[in-house]
C-alpha cells in the first residue's frame, strides 16, 4: 500500500521518503507514474526526484516503451545509495551483516558466543567485528547510516535495554543501545529480533510485502513481528508479538513467564529435540545422530532438520506436532489482526518451513472466518536464515527512509 505525500510546504523530508518508497516498491517507474502513486503534484514530484538524484539515492535507468510521444525516463533505487550494519544477538552466536539500500548482504560474519556471556565483552567483540566489514567492502563511509541490533526480548524501548532475556544468564537490564553507540561511534537502532525480521521482510520484499503480514520467527525461541501496511506494530511497551506466550494445551513445561501452558516451550528447537526422544525413543533419536544433552541442542536441531528434509518419519512427526501447536497460536493472531499473509522465517526454521507451513496453513485456513475472507497465505521468508541480522540493518534503513507521521510532525511542527 503506497503512502501519500503532502503538497504542504516544509515537508520535504517526508515527501522524499514517500517518493523513494514508491520507487523502491513499484520501480522502475517514471515521474509521471509517481504522481498518482504518491498523491503529489507533478511539480512536487519533479523537485523531489531531483533531490533524490542529487543525493545519489536513485538513478535514471532507461526508458519506458514509447506510446506515441516522448519516451518516459524510468527511475530505480541505487543500491549503493546507502548502507547499514546489522547485528543479531542469539544465545549461541552473533551474526553481523553489511547491507546496501536494496537490502542485499555485501559481507557477513558469524561467531559463537560463550555461555554464560558477559555483555561488555559481547558488545566489544561484536562492535570491533562490525566496524571491520565496511572497511573490507571499501564502501563510501559517508553513506554508512548506522548500526541496527536485533536482540531477544523483552526490551525496554525507551531505555534501549534488554530485560532478562531468556538464555542470556545474568543479562538483567543491559543498555545495549548506549553500549553499542559508545563502542561504534555511530547511530544505533534496536528492536526485538522478531520485529526486526518483520521490518527487514517489509523493506526487502517491495511490492510482495507492501500489505500487512504476520512474521512468525523461530530462533532459540518463538516470536512474531507484525506489519500493518508500512506500520510496524510494537505495542505500548515495544514488545508486541510475543506469540510464544500464547496458550496451548496444558502441560508440564514451565515457561519463563511462569505459566505451564505457553506454546514457546513446546515448539522451540530444544523442545522438539526432547520430543523426538520422548515420543519415538532413544533408538529413533540415535539413528539420526541426536545426543540429547543441553550442550548439543544446536547440533541436534541441525541434525533433526536434516532428517526432516530426508523424510524421516519420527523427525517429521515432532515437527508436525509443533506446527499444529504453533498453528493454533497463529490462527488466533491472524483473526485478531486481520492479516492475509503469514511469513515463516528465522535461522532455526531453515529446512523445516514446508512441514511447519503445511500444519500452520491447515490451522489458519480451516475456520469459517478465514474461508469467508478468501484465505490466508503461508509462505517462507524472502530473506532466508539471516532474517534477524538483515532485519537489524533494515531498522536503520526503514527508520531513515520510510515515511511516517512522526517524520511529518518533526518537520512541520
N, C-alpha and C positions, 0 to 999 in steps of 0.2 A: 504494500500500500504506500503510494508516494505521498510525502509530506508536502503541503502547500506552503509557499513562501508568502511574504507580505510586501506590498509596494509602499509601505510607510517609510519615512526617512529614518536614518540612523539604525538600520538593522542589517547592515551589510554582511556582518559575520554570519548571522542566521541564514540569510539568503544564499551565501556561498555554500553553507552546509547543505541546504536544500537542493541546490543545483548539482553539487558534487554527488550527493546521494542518488539523485535521478540518473546521472551519467553512469555511476557505478552499477546501479540496478538495471537500467534499461539499455545501456550503451552497447555498441556505438549508436549515438543519437545526434541529431542535428540541432542547431539553435532553434529552428522553427518548432521542432517537436517539444523542446524543453518548456515552452510557454504553457501549453495545455497540461503538461506533466506536473508543473510546479505552481501554476496559478499566477505566474509573474508576467508582467508586460514584456513585449519584445525588447524594449529599450533596457529594462532592468536585467533581462537575461543576457543581453549583449554586454552590459557593463560587468556583470558577474563573471561571465565566461572569460572576458579579457583579463580580469584579476586572477582567475584560476590558471590561465595560460601563463601569465607573468610569474606566478608563484611556482610554476612547474608541477602542478598537481594534475593537470590534464594535458592532452595533446590532440592536435588535429591529425586524424588517421585515415585520410582518404575521402572519397566522395560517395554519396548515395547514387543509385542509378538515376539517370535523367528521366523526368516525366514530361518533358517538353520545354521546360525552362532551364534556368541556371541550376547546375548540379549542386546539391547541398553538401557542405563540408560536415564530416562526421567527427564527433568528439569521443574520446575514450580516456579513462584514468591512466595516469603514468605510474607504473609500479614503483619506479624509483623516486616518486614524489615525496615519500615519507617512509620512515622505518620505526619499528618499535621492538623492544626486547620483552620477552615473556618468560616468567618463571612459574613452574608448577611444583609445589611442595607436597609430596606424598610421604607417608610414614617411612617408606623404604628407600625413596630416591628423590632427587631433584632433577627436573627436566628444564632446560633453558633453550629458547629459540630466538632467532632474529628473523623478523618477518618484514616484508615490504608492504606498500599501501594496498596491494591486491590480496594480502594475506598469505602469500607464498613463503614457505620456510626457506631461508637462504642458508642458514647454518643452525646446527643444534648440538647440544651437549647433554649427556645424561650421566649421573654418577650416584652411587649408593650413599645413603646417609646411615651413620651408626645409630643403633638403638640401645639405650636412650640417647637422644641427640641434644646438644646444647644449642639454644637459639643463637647466641652470639657467634659461635663457631660456624653454624649453618649459614647465617647471613654473610659473614666474612668470606667464606669459601664460595658461596653462590655468586655474590657480588663480583668477586675477582674473576670468576669464570665468565660471567655475563659480559663484563666490560671488554673481555678479550675478543668476543665474537664480532663486534663492529670493526675492530682493527683488522682481524683476519679477512673480513669481507671487503675491506677497503671502501666503505661507503662514505658519503659526504657527512661528516659529523654534525653539520648544521641541520640535517634532515632527520636526525635521530630524536624522536619526540619524547621518549621516556621509557620507563620500565613498568610492566604490569605484573602483579602477583596473584596467582590462583592458589588460595590457601584452604585447608579444611575448615569447615565451620564448627561451632558457631563463631561469628565475628562481631566485634563492636565497631560498626561502621564509622561512628563519629570519632572514636579514638584511633581508628586504624589498627586495631589489635585483634589477634585471635584469642579466644577464650576457652581454655580447657579442651582443645581439640582431641578427639579420640585417637589413641595410638601414638600420641606425642607426649610421652611421660614428662611431667614437670613443666609443661608449657601452660602455666596458669593464666596469665594475661600478658601476652607478648606483643609489644608495639611494633609489629613488623613494618608498617608503613614508614614510620620515622626511622627505624633502623636501616632499612634499605635506602631511604633517601640520603641518610648520612654516609652510607657505605659507597654509594654510586655517584652522589652529587648531581642527580638528575630527578626530574619529576617522576613520581611513583603513584600508581593506582593499584587498588587491591579489592578483590571480591572473593566470595567463596568459590570453590572450583566448579561446581555445577552451574552457577550463574555465569561465571566467566566463559565456560564452554558454550553456553547458550548464546552469549554475545558474539563469540567467535563464529558460531554457526550462522548467525544473522549477518555478520559482516562479510564473511566469505561466500555465503550462499546466494547473494544477489537476489534475483527475481524468484528463485526457487524457495527462498526463505523470507520473502517480503511480508508474509502474513504471520499470524500468531502460531506458536507451536510450544509444545512441552518437550524439553530436552531431558531425557532420563539418563543420568550419569552414573557410571559404575567405576569406582576406583577401589580403594580399600574398603569403602562403604558405598551406600546408595544415596543419591541426591537427585534433585531436579532443578532445572532453570526454566524460567517461563518468559517467553517473548510474546507480547501482545502488540502486533504491528511493529513499530520501531521502538516501542517502550519495553524496557526490562522491568519485570515485577520483582521488587526487592522486599516489600513489606515494611512495617513500621520500624523494625529493629535491623533491617538489612539481611534477614535470614529466611526469607520466603523460599519455599521449595524443599523443605526438609521432609521429603516423601518417605524416607527411611523410617520415620516415626508414625507412618500410617499403620493402622491396626490390621493384623492378620489373625489367623486362628490362635486361640490361647495356647501357650507353650511354656517351656521352662528356660528359654534362653533370655537372660537378663540383658536389657538394653542399657546403654549409658544414661538414658534419661530416667531410668528407674522402673520402666514398665517391662512386663513379660510378653507383651503382645505386638511389639513393633515388627514391621516387615524387614527392616535392615539386618538384624541379627540372624535372620533365616535366609537371606539372599546375598550376603557379601561373599567374596571368594573363600574366606576361611570356613564359612558355614557350609558352602557347597562341597568343599573337600571333606568336612566332617560327615555330611550327609552320605557321601559315597561309601564311607566306612560303615556307617550305621544301617543304611538301607540295603547294601549289597555285600557287606562283609569284607574282611581283610583280604581275602583271595582276589576279589574283583579290584580292590584298590591297588594291591601289589602288582597285579597284572599290567596295569598301565603306569606303574613306577612310583606311586604316591608313597611318601614317607609318613605323613600324618602327624608331624611334630610342629609346634608353634614356630620354630625357626625356618621351616621349609614351606610355609604357606605359599609364598610367591612362586617357588619352583613347582610345587604341587599343582597350583592353579594353572600354570602354563601347560603342564602335562595333561591335566583334565581337559583343558580347552582343545589340545591337540587330539585327545581321544574322541571328543565330540565331533571334531572335523572328520575323523576317520569312521564315524558311525558307531562307536562303542555303545552298546545298549545301556549299560549301567551309567556311564557318563552322561548320555543324553537324557536319561530318566531324571537325574538330580537337577539338571539344568532346566528341564521342562517343568519340574515341580516349582523351582524358583520362578520361572516365567509365569506360572499360574498365580503364585503369591504376589509377584510384582504387578501382574495384570489387574488384580483387584484394586490395588492402590492407584494405578494409573487410570483405571476406569472412573474412580471417584474424582480424581483430579481433572480429568477431561470433562466430566459432566459439570463440575464446578466452574471451570474456566471457559468452557465453550470454545475449545480449540479443535481443529480438524486434522492436526498433524502431531504425531509423536515421533521424536528423533531419538535414536539409541546411540550413545557414544561413551567414550572413556576408554582408557587403556585396558582395563580389565575385561571389557566386552569383546575385544578383538577375537574373532574365531567362534563366538557363540551368539552373535547378533541374530542369525537366521532362526536358530532354535528358540531363543528367548522371544524374538519378534513374533513368531507364529503363535505362541501362547498369549502374548500381550494383545495381539490382534484379535484373537478369539474373545478375550475378556472384554475388550472395549467395543467390539462390533456385534455382540450378541444381545445388546439391550435395545429395547424399542426406541429409546431416545436417539441412540446413535443411528439406527436404521432410518428414522424419520428425517434426520438431518443430512443424510447422504453418506454416512460412514466416516470413520477416522482412518487416516493413512498412518501406517507404522513403517518406518524405514531407517536404515543406518545413517550415521552422521556423514557429512561430506568431508569432515576434517580428518577423521581417522584416529589413530591411537594417541596423537599429540594434542587432543582436544583441549586438555587443561592448559598446556603451555601456550598454544596458539590463542586460546581464549584469553589468557592473561595479557598477551601482547595486544589483542583486539580491544581490551579495556581502554588502552591509551588511544588507539585509532578511533574507536567508537566515541569515546568521550570528546575527542577533538573535532571530529568531522561529521557526527550525526546530529541533525537538527533537533533541538528540544526546547521546551518552553523556558527552562532555566537560562539557556543561552539568550533567548529573546528578551527576557526580563533584565538580564545583566547588561545587555547592550542598550536597551531603550529606557531603563528605569533611571 
